[in-house]
Amino acid sequence: MSMRLPGWQYGGIREQYLTGMPHAVFGEALYDHLEGTGTEFFMLDGGVAAAETADGVCRITELLVPDADPAACIATIAAWCPAEEYIVRTPLFYDGPGQARPLVLAALKAAPDFPMTGDLWWGFGLE
C-alpha cells in the first residue's frame, strides 16, 4: 500500500533498507528541514522515496525500491507529484533505466575506517 509518510518515519524505514550498506545516517532535524522546504516522503509497494517538486521538475532525491519495479514506483510518485520532468537519484545497487550520472556528496571530518568503494550511499543532495 503506497502512502505519504512524515519525515521521521521515513528515516526509520530508510535505515532498514540500507542495513548492512555503508551510508549516511541523517537525524530527525534534517528530515524536519526537508519537510519544511517542500520534500515529501513516500512509502511505496516495495520501498520508500523522497521527492521535491518545483518549476515543473520533480526531483526524486532518494528512491530505495530493491523489492519493486522502479518504473511503477516512479509512476506512483508522479500521480502525487505531477511535473513535466522527473529526475531520479538511486543507490548504486540499482541498475535502472535512464542516464547514469556520477554523484558524490560527502564531507568527511576524518578518514573512514573502511575502504571508500563505489558501494556507498550518501543520500539526499541538498542542491
N, C-alpha and C positions, 0 to 999 in steps of 0.2 A: 504494500500500500504506500503510495507516494504522498508526501505531505511536507509542509514547511516546518522548520524547526527553529527554536531560539538558538542563538549562537552558542551558549554554554552547553546545551545538549548536543549540538553538532560536534563540539570539541571532544566530548567523551566518546562518541561513536567513531569519530575520526581516529582517535588513538587505538581503538580496537582494530580498525582496518590496517593501520600501519605498524601493529605489533610485530617486532622482530626485524623491522626495516629501519636503518638509521634515518632519522627525520627530525625536523624542527618541531618542538613541542611549544604550543602557544598557551598563554594564560587567559583567564576569563576577561581581563581588561582589554586584550586585543579583540576578542570576539565582540565585546561591547562597543569598542571603537568602530569595528567593521559594520556592525548593525547600524550604528549612528550615522554612518556615512553612506548607507544605501546597499550594503551587501545583504543578500538573502541566503538563507541556508535551507537545504532540502534533504529529506530522506527519500531515496528512490528505491525502486524494487531492485535490490542487489547492490546498493551502495549509497553514497552521500555526495553532495555537491554544494559549492558556494558560487554565487553569481552576483554580478552587479550590472545594471543596465543604465546607459546614458547615451544621449545623442544618437539613437538608432543602433547602438552596438551593445550586445550582451557579452560581457566577459565572464566566462565560466572559469573563475580563478582557481578552482580546485574541483576535479572530477575523479572521485575514487569509486570505481564501479568494477571491481575484479570479478564479481559474480553476476554480471548483467551485460546486456548488449548496449554498448556506449551510445550508439545512434538512437536507440529507443529512449535512453535516459536524457539525451540532449533534446529529443522531441518533447519529452515531458516538461523539461525546463522551459523550452520555447513556448509552450502553452501558457505558462505562468509569466514569462518574461518576453513578450513579443519584441522583435528587433529586426533590422534589415541584415545584420551581420552577426555571426557568433564566433567568438574566439575562445578556444578551449585549452586549458592547461591541465595536463595529466602527469602522473608519475612516470618515470622511465620504464616501469614494468608493463605499461600499456602500449600495445602496438596497434594503434587505431588509424582511421582514415585522416586525410588532411596533410598539410605541410608541416614537417617537423622543424622546429627552430630550437637551437640550444638555448638553455636558460640557466643562469646561475645567480642565486640570491643568497649571499652568505656574508656574514660579518663575524669572524671568529675572534674571540678575545685571547684564546690560547690554542696551540696546536691540538688537534683531536688525538685521542689515544687509539684510534682505529684508522685504517687506510682510507684515504679520500678516493672512493671509486665512483663510477657512474651510477651506483645503486642507491643514491641518496635522494631524499625528497624533502625539500625545504618548505614548500608550501606557498602560502599567499605572497603574491608580488604586489607590493603597495606602490604601484606606479603613480 
